[in-house]
Amino acid sequence: MVCQVATAETVQVKYHGTVSLDAFACVDVKENSDVSRICYDKAERYMVIRLKATYYHYCEIDTGIVQGLQSASSKRQFFETRIRGNGVDGPFDCRRQPIPKKYRL
């Protein structure tokens, strides 16, 4: 008998640390864009997004915004105008919005 240990996928989120993607629904972006993966935990309103090769996180982000991002013809443009903010903070910046307890380090 061979036993296999299932390991959960984890990613390294910039400015935060390691996050397990167990509870996330992830979508790989196939278009030519800086946005290459979108992962969302609907219950916690928490998104992890890969821009180029780096993961970032966003807090208190609602399902409608995430669905809009996923269906946008230009995901990068949608991200820049609706999610990212101005470089100091944005509407879903985890420095302003609380990180869900289960993802706090």
FIFI-388721 format. One line per field, with one value per residue: residue in one letter; x, z, y of N, C-alpha, C in turn; residue number from 1. Coordinates in Angstrom, 3 decimals, decimal comma, padded with zeros to 6 digits. Each point is the difference from the previous one (the first is absolute). Last residue first. Layout:
N
code <- [A:...]
n_X <- [X:...]
n_Z <- [Z:...]
n_Y <- [Y:...]
ca_X <- [X:...]
ca_Z <- [Z:...]
ca_Y <- [Y:...]
c_X <- [X:...]
c_Z <- [Z:...]
c_Y <- [Y:...]
pos <- [NUM:...]
This chain:
105
code <- [L:R:Y:K:K:P:I:P:Q:R:R:C:D:F:P:G:D:V:G:N:G:R:I:R:T:E:F:F:Q:R:K:S:S:A:S:Q:L:G:Q:V:I:G:T:D:I:E:C:Y:H:Y:Y:T:A:K:L:R:I:V:M:Y:R:E:A:K:D:Y:C:I:R:S:V:D:S:N:E:K:V:D:V:C:A:F:A:D:L:S:V:T:G:H:Y:K:V:Q:V:T:E:A:T:A:V:Q:C:V:M]
n_X <- [-001,145:-004,851:-004,108:-004,262:-002,683:-000,911:001,250:-001,340:000,461:002,957:003,999:-000,678:-002,780:-003,541:-001,191:004,602:005,314:004,205:000,077:-004,293:-004,099:-002,033:-004,137:-002,510:002,736:003,599:-001,395:-001,980:002,857:002,145:-002,413:-002,941:-003,925:-003,303:-001,889:001,689:-000,491:-004,207:-001,292:001,419:-002,448:-004,012:000,079:002,452:003,816:002,982:005,099:004,754:005,552:004,286:004,507:003,421:002,085:-002,752:-003,500:-004,216:-003,477:-004,031:-004,168:-004,773:-004,397:-002,086:-002,537:001,372:004,807:003,539:004,170:002,613:004,334:002,775:000,890:002,092:-000,988:-002,148:-003,234:-002,155:-000,910:-001,960:-002,474:-002,221:-002,249:000,709:001,331:004,434:004,685:003,973:004,313:004,628:002,155:000,077:001,538:-000,003:-000,848:000,366:-002,411:-002,061:-003,068:-000,470:000,577:-000,384:001,951:000,161:001,292:-000,253:000,398]
n_Z <- [009,806:-002,957:-002,194:001,976:001,465:-003,518:-001,228:-000,399:-001,921:-001,190:-001,779:-003,736:-004,502:-003,259:-002,000:-000,618:000,507:-001,048:-004,661:-002,301:-000,876:-001,097:-002,288:-004,000:-003,914:-001,418:-001,384:-004,209:-003,684:-000,954:-002,203:-004,511:-001,799:003,965:003,493:004,449:003,041:001,861:003,582:004,249:002,144:002,097:004,328:003,994:003,811:004,133:000,029:-002,884:-001,803:-003,331:-002,913:-004,495:-004,506:-003,427:002,372:002,826:004,506:004,086:003,745:003,390:002,707:002,155:-001,922:-004,512:-002,268:-004,451:-004,121:-005,149:-003,851:-003,324:-001,473:-002,539:-005,158:-004,525:000,456:002,582:005,543:004,385:004,856:005,065:005,279:005,427:004,458:000,628:-000,289:003,423:001,315:002,039:000,251:-000,081:-003,427:-004,541:-000,662:-001,389:-000,038:-000,160:-000,072:002,104:000,644:001,236:000,227:-000,555:000,031:-001,340:000,384]
n_Y <- [036,230:-000,026:-001,519:-001,264:003,801:003,973:004,988:005,313:005,102:003,366:-001,712:-002,924:001,777:001,394:004,282:002,540:002,592:001,851:000,144:000,542:-003,818:-004,755:-001,724:001,627:001,548:-003,019:-004,362:-000,469:-000,133:-004,068:-003,407:000,166:-001,344:-001,792:-003,053:-000,985:003,644:000,729:-002,713:001,302:003,379:-001,266:-002,137:002,708:001,557:000,647:-000,594:-001,867:-001,330:-002,273:-002,503:-000,911:-000,483:002,751:001,512:-002,551:-000,380:-000,954:001,403:-000,113:-000,253:-003,987:-003,598:-001,025:-000,651:-000,356:000,953:000,470:000,948:002,109:005,546:003,191:-000,962:-002,531:-004,337:-003,548:-000,966:-002,953:-000,955:-002,051:-000,192:-001,321:-001,827:-002,026:002,085:002,323:003,236:003,054:004,874:005,363:003,298:-002,463:-005,284:-005,483:-005,069:-005,507:-004,929:-004,955:-005,398:-005,585:-005,088:-005,574:-005,622:-005,527:-005,709]
ca_X <- [001,200:000,991:001,170:000,616:000,738:-000,810:000,275:000,552:-001,070:-001,163:000,529:000,000:001,361:000,081:-001,219:-001,127:-001,014:000,092:001,371:000,934:000,120:001,335:000,491:-001,023:-001,009:000,582:000,739:-001,012:-000,664:000,945:000,087:001,360:000,785:000,437:-000,646:000,134:001,404:000,294:-000,615:000,816:001,260:-000,258:-000,099:-001,254:-000,342:-001,361:-000,922:-000,966:-001,306:-000,401:-001,352:-000,141:000,356:001,254:000,364:001,394:000,150:001,437:000,515:001,467:000,142:000,824:-000,491:-001,252:-000,712:-000,956:-000,518:-000,896:-000,814:000,116:-000,825:000,782:-000,253:001,290:000,288:000,681:-000,334:001,197:-000,149:001,025:-000,300:-000,145:-001,383:-001,013:-001,098:-000,515:-001,453:-000,566:000,573:-000,824:-000,337:000,887:-000,656:000,662:000,705:000,222:000,784:-000,781:000,499:-000,444:-000,435:000,387:-000,715:000,745:-000,846]
ca_Z <- [000,400:000,721:-000,833:-000,383:001,087:000,717:-000,570:000,793:000,267:000,471:001,055:001,285:000,519:000,535:000,729:-000,901:000,485:001,452:000,397:-000,512:000,735:000,493:001,162:000,977:000,260:000,275:001,260:001,049:000,100:000,586:001,441:000,416:-001,219:-000,698:-001,312:-000,760:-000,373:-001,001:-001,242:-000,469:-000,502:-001,247:-001,118:-000,208:-001,410:-000,044:001,079:000,142:000,580:000,890:000,564:001,408:000,795:-000,512:-001,019:-000,462:-001,442:-000,258:-001,317:-000,040:-000,813:000,757:001,384:000,066:001,076:000,842:000,985:000,954:000,807:-000,501:000,894:001,232:001,011:000,158:-000,912:-001,216:-001,073:-000,727:-001,447:-000,806:-001,373:-001,120:-000,019:000,206:-000,930:-000,552:000,072:-000,634:000,333:000,955:001,179:000,294:-000,301:000,771:-000,782:000,713:-000,714:-000,505:000,481:-000,820:000,825:-000,526:000,594:-000,090:000,000]
ca_Y <- [-000,752:000,813:000,271:-001,265:-000,649:-001,005:-001,315:-001,098:-000,956:000,757:000,876:-000,712:-000,148:-001,358:-000,367:-000,154:-000,925:000,138:-000,278:000,992:001,253:000,331:-000,746:-000,356:001,034:001,326:-000,054:-000,115:001,301:000,953:-000,232:000,335:-000,229:001,213:000,101:-001,237:-000,182:001,027:-000,471:-001,120:000,548:000,730:-000,938:-000,717:000,206:000,552:-000,337:001,083:-000,320:001,086:-000,008:000,353:-001,187:-000,561:000,975:-000,045:000,156:-000,061:-000,359:000,143:001,225:000,957:000,068:000,757:-000,689:000,721:-000,953:000,655:-000,917:-001,364:-000,807:-000,107:001,027:000,667:001,109:-000,456:000,936:000,412:000,018:000,665:-000,414:000,927:000,496:-001,046:000,245:-001,255:-000,164:-001,173:-001,299:-000,738:000,816:001,127:001,272:001,051:001,012:001,257:001,002:001,119:001,284:001,122:001,113:001,291:001,130:001,252:001,179]
c_X <- [000,323:001,169:001,035:001,236:000,732:000,851:-000,870:000,227:000,592:-001,151:-001,121:000,709:-000,046:001,383:000,065:-001,191:-001,113:-000,976:000,219:001,454:001,107:000,066:001,268:000,535:-000,962:-001,061:000,520:000,675:-001,054:-000,653:000,943:000,069:001,458:000,822:000,450:-000,585:000,155:001,431:000,250:-000,568:000,864:001,261:-000,191:000,009:-001,217:-000,419:-001,350:-001,110:-000,839:-001,372:-000,187:-001,462:-000,233:000,323:001,421:000,149:001,474:000,136:001,518:000,515:001,483:000,180:000,749:-000,482:-001,254:-000,637:-000,874:-000,555:-000,818:-000,796:000,032:-000,742:000,977:-000,196:001,374:000,390:000,843:-000,436:001,322:-000,287:000,964:-000,480:-000,285:-001,430:-001,123:-001,198:-000,360:-001,509:-000,732:000,640:-000,844:-000,571:000,904:-000,590:000,597:000,759:000,103:000,921:-000,815:000,537:-000,378:-000,562:000,517:-000,872:000,891]
c_Z <- [001,449:000,430:000,668:-000,894:-000,452:001,016:000,758:-000,815:000,778:000,411:000,600:001,111:001,390:000,574:000,656:000,790:-001,037:000,658:001,498:000,418:-000,567:000,855:000,593:001,290:001,125:000,399:000,385:001,363:001,100:000,171:000,671:001,525:000,243:-001,239:-000,807:-001,408:-000,895:-000,504:-001,140:-001,310:-000,566:-000,611:-001,333:-001,287:-000,332:-001,427:-000,169:000,926:000,173:000,566:000,944:000,419:001,494:000,843:-000,423:-001,139:-000,362:-001,512:000,014:-001,350:-000,143:-000,723:000,810:001,439:000,265:001,015:000,986:000,910:001,008:000,815:-000,527:001,020:001,151:000,931:000,292:-000,942:-001,217:-001,173:-000,588:-001,488:-000,873:-001,259:-001,180:-000,190:000,116:-000,882:-000,652:000,241:-000,720:000,438:001,031:001,143:000,450:-000,441:000,952:-000,926:000,871:-000,751:-000,657:000,603:-000,942:000,917:-000,635:000,583:000,000]
c_Y <- [000,241:-000,866:000,888:000,179:-001,255:-000,773:-001,004:-001,273:-001,177:-000,909:000,832:000,769:-000,628:-000,302:-001,384:-000,488:-000,073:-000,968:000,124:-000,232:000,863:001,261:000,607:-000,610:-000,335:001,023:001,388:000,013:-000,012:001,373:000,980:-000,128:000,370:-000,339:001,221:000,105:-001,223:-000,114:000,984:-000,556:-001,123:000,573:000,712:-000,823:-000,853:000,321:000,701:-000,467:001,254:-000,367:001,179:000,000:000,206:-001,230:-000,339:000,992:-000,043:000,011:-000,003:-000,504:000,382:001,336:001,059:000,185:000,834:-000,941:000,768:-001,083:000,804:-001,027:-001,429:-000,853:-000,173:001,199:000,594:001,134:-000,368:000,862:000,460:-000,154:000,795:-000,708:000,928:000,503:-001,030:000,324:-001,332:-000,087:-001,116:-001,310:-000,745:000,846:001,142:001,329:001,024:000,937:001,245:000,952:001,103:001,291:001,137:001,069:001,278:001,104:001,242]
pos <- [105:104:103:102:101:100:99:98:97:96:95:94:93:92:91:90:89:88:87:86:85:84:83:82:81:80:79:78:77:76:75:74:73:72:71:70:69:68:67:66:65:64:63:62:61:60:59:58:57:56:55:54:53:52:51:50:49:48:47:46:45:44:43:42:41:40:39:38:37:36:35:34:33:32:31:30:29:28:27:26:25:24:23:22:21:20:19:18:17:16:15:14:13:12:11:10:9:8:7:6:5:4:3:2:1]
